[in-house]
Each structure stands twice: as structure tokens, then as C-alpha cells.
Amino acid sequence: MQTYRQRFSPRTGGTAGFDTLIVGAGFAGCVMAERLASQAGQRVLVVEKRSHIGGNAWDHYNADGLLVHPYGPHIFHTNSAEVFDYLSQFTRWRPYEHRVRASVDGQLLPIPINLDTVNRLYGLRLSSAEVETFFQQQAEAVDAVRTSEDVVVSRVGRDLYNKFFRGYTRKQWGLDPSELDAGVAARVPVRSSRDDRYFTDTYQAMPLHGYARLFENLLAHPGIQVMLNTDYRDIVHCVPWRHMVYTGPIDAFFDHCFGALPYRSLRFEHLTRPLPAGREHLQPCGTINHPNEQPYTRVTEFKHLTGQLHPATALVYEYPQAQGDPYYPVPRPENTALFRRYEAEGALLKDVTFIGRLASYKYYNMDQVVAQALSQFRRLVLAPATTP
Ligand SMILES: Cc1cc2nc3c(=O)[nH]c(=O)nc-3n(C[C@H](O)[C@H](O)[C@H](O)COP(=O)(O)OP(=O)(O)OC[C@H]3O[C@@H](n4cnc5c(N)ncnc54)[C@H](O)[C@@H]3O)c2cc1C
């Protein structure tokens, strides 16, 4: 693989060059840029092929003046004090606890499944202790928990699995839960309490002035330059740099030489709707899941997330699809094995650091990407790669 080492060897070039070339202006790229510029005194160039910073977490005001997330709803939550304190230098926060209801059998029921979900669905009056017994009675014996189906049916049984999980998963991934790693459903907890928060993290909040402002603040250091609308391949040979931090898809970096890593994509349908007099929202909570009847998986009403007051409201409908921007790595063993081959190839390139969701081929939340960037920064600065 000499060709990649040749292609991505550093271009040193006197005082006008950059210490680090960062590919991608999402959380991974922006946090790394901020750290390298402010803590290591580096000159950093961030190259982004889209027309804006922020990656998939970017937000903006739509034509009707409503703050929306063009790449789908992004809710910040973390258990990491380090990540929260770090980001708090660049934004103030609006406390927000996300809640989701699933449209099942004509009712809007709490998800994750909790005590109220079961009582309302089946017309019962169980206590917390009794609902645990109920789950045990419903649970199916599974020899070894290997797939997402195994995870759910062995916990809550087949009826709840069919009503809440099976259809949603088939739409979301284009695969039956029996074909997906157990790790996918492990993200969906079941509760015997009445807690109807979607997340239980210590820190749950939204950037007070939106994500775009947070990203602008991250990149405000004078040592950082940003180049938008530019694929890094168009400038990698002419701009001098010493180290590269790459946050795009790892298979694209290597020209898909071992084959394309599969991703699931989404089509977003954004709508602005008028509100009835005296109402601020159309939905009772931020997101309604539609596991069964509809072609879309979920509908999110942004005003719940943003707290914006406005005479209208903005909704986004999510339609999963195979083609399109790479959003979700498909968690199957053969895909992980393919990723490992790219990862091993990347490890040979001492002048390139791979971070972020696409370069790691992992379903990372924003806080996990920030944590990864912070720890990789420490690794780079404490044990810098050899440069000529
Ligand atoms: C629908 C959806 C909803 C989500 N909701 C949440 C949520 O509620 N909470 C949460 O914590 N996380 C959520 N996430 C995850 C979150 O989006 C990611 O954790 C985060 O955006 C990853 O940041 P990143 O920098 O790794 O990648 P990205 O944000 O994808 O940034 C990578 C950037 O690299 C650029 N790039 C790629 N190739 C090139 C190239 N050749 N040249 C130049 N630039 C390039 C891309 O254009 C992109 O802007 C959600 C993700 C999706 C898809």
C-alpha cells in the first residue's frame, strides 16, 4: 500500500504551511482544531466539503424563521463531566430532557417501554414490582443472545417486540432484528418505573443559541482557518501541512480498496405547519415514533428541543433508505471485519489520525465524538507523530 503513504505524506512548506490539516468540520474536526490551536499553539486548516461547519449536528433558521436541524434532531446528553465542562466554554445551555412516544394500537405510549406503557397498552394497573414479573412471564427463553431479536424477546416477550421493535427496526435498518447484532437493541432499555425520559444521562441540555453558534465559537481561535465547499483531495497536494486529522468515511480515504463499508441513510422531510390559536406545539413531546403503519420511522417537532417561541412549528419526518449520505454504520460482524482491514491500513500512516464517527465506523453520539477528540488530542500532543 505504498501508494497511500506516498499520497498522504506530509507536505512541509515553510512559514505559510499548516501544522495540522483537519478533514471535516463536525464535532470531531472542530474540537480537535480548537485544542490544537488553543493548547498547542498550532496553525490549523479545517477543510469541509459541505457549505457549512458543524457536520451532521449543524442547525439553522429555516425560511420561516424556525430553528431546525437539517440532518435530523440532535439532542445533547452525556455522563461525562469532562465533555460537558469542555463544551460549556463555547456555549450556554438550555436544560432539556427529551421524551418520546410510540404510536401503537391507536395510543401514544412512552418509549423506552416503562410501567405506564404496559399498563396503558394492556389496560392493567400493575405496580413496578408486578411489571417486572409481567416482563419475566412474557420473556422467551433464548439459548444465547446473539441478535437484536434475541435481546428484546428474551427481555419483554414477543408481543411487545412485535408492537414496538420489529417494524421500527426493519424500517430503520432494512433488516429484520434477527439479522442485526445484539448491540443495536441494547440501546433501547426497558424500565419498570414511570420514568419517561428518553435519556437518563447526568447532563441533558441543548446549546442555548443553537449548534451552529457553538461550532463558530469552537473555530474562533485566530490559529484556525476554515475552507468550506472543498473536498480535501482538491487541496491536499498544494497546501503545506505536517499532520492530517481525517474525520470522513475511512473507506473513502482508501478509495474503497477493500470494498464499500455499508451505511444506512435517511431522507428528511422538513415541514412548517401553522398552529391552532393558543398552542405552541402539535405533538405532546419532542419525538413520536411510528413503528408500524407509516413509511417514516419518527417525527420530531423542533420547538420542544429548542424552546423557541413562534406562531408556527417545524417538523421533520425521517424516511430510512439504503442510498444517500452515510449516517448509520450497519452493525453486522462482517462489516466490523471489513472496517478492521481499513483500520489496520490507517495505522500504517503515521502522519494521519483517524477520528470521528465515519472514520471509526461506529454509532457514536456527539459526546462520544467529543471525548474521542479530546483523548486523541492528548495522545497527539504527548506523543506526537514523527515529522520530517
Ligand atoms: C439522524 C441522526 C440523528 C442523530 N441524533 C443524535 C442525538 O440526538 N444526539 C447525539 O449525541 N448524537 C446524535 N447523532 C450523532 C451525531 O450526528 C454524531 O455523533 C456527530 O455528528 C459526529 O460528528 P463527526 O465529526 O464524527 O462527523 P460528522 O458530523 O459527520 O462530520 C464529518 C464531516 O466531514 C466532512 N467530510 C467528509 N468527507 C470529506 C472530504 N472528503 N473532504 C472534506 N470534508 C469531508 C463531512 O461533510 C462532514 O461535515 C445523530 C446522527 C444522525 C445521523
The ligand as a Gaussian input file, in Angstrom:
#p B3LYP/6-31G(d) Opt

LIG

0 1
 C      -30.219000      11.359000      12.140000
 C      -29.182000      11.485000      13.226000
 C      -29.551000      11.884000      14.476000
 C      -28.597000      11.990000      15.500000
 N      -29.015000      12.387000      16.720000
 C      -28.102000      12.489000      17.716000
 C      -28.533000      12.921000      19.018000
 O      -29.703000      13.182000      19.255000
 N      -27.581000      13.024000      19.991000
 C      -26.253000      12.722000      19.765000
 O      -25.430000      12.857000      20.685000
 N      -25.841000      12.322000      18.527000
 C      -26.723000      12.213000      17.515000
 N      -26.314000      11.821000      16.271000
 C      -24.878000      11.529000      16.065000
 C      -24.096000      12.786000      15.677000
 O      -24.583000      13.284000      14.453000
 C      -22.620000      12.406000      15.559000
 O      -22.139000      11.864000      16.769000
 C      -21.722000      13.582000      15.211000
 O      -22.286000      14.451000      14.283000
 C      -20.434000      13.014000      14.647000
 O      -19.504000      14.041000      14.401000
 P      -18.291000      13.762000      13.423000
 O      -17.460000      14.986000      13.433000
 O      -17.659000      12.466000      13.758000
 O      -18.968000      13.502000      11.994000
 P      -19.824000      14.441000      11.035000
 O      -20.719000      15.329000      11.805000
 O      -20.436000      13.522000      10.023000
 O      -18.713000      15.351000      10.345000
 C      -17.832000      14.834000       9.344000
 C      -17.641000      15.936000       8.315000
 O      -16.616000      15.531000       7.392000
 C      -16.961000      16.069000       6.135000
 N      -16.227000      15.321000       5.098000
 C      -16.349000      14.014000       4.775000
 N      -15.534000      13.720000       3.742000
 C      -14.890000      14.852000       3.402000
 C      -13.932000      15.178000       2.397000
 N      -13.505000      14.258000       1.510000
 N      -13.455000      16.442000       2.331000
 C      -13.908000      17.407000       3.190000
 N      -14.839000      17.150000       4.153000
 C      -15.317000      15.896000       4.268000
 C      -18.462000      15.867000       6.071000
 O      -19.056000      16.722000       5.101000
 C      -18.885000      16.191000       7.494000
 O      -19.290000      17.538000       7.620000
 C      -27.238000      11.686000      15.233000
 C      -26.864000      11.274000      13.945000
 C      -27.818000      11.163000      12.955000
 C      -27.392000      10.696000      11.580000

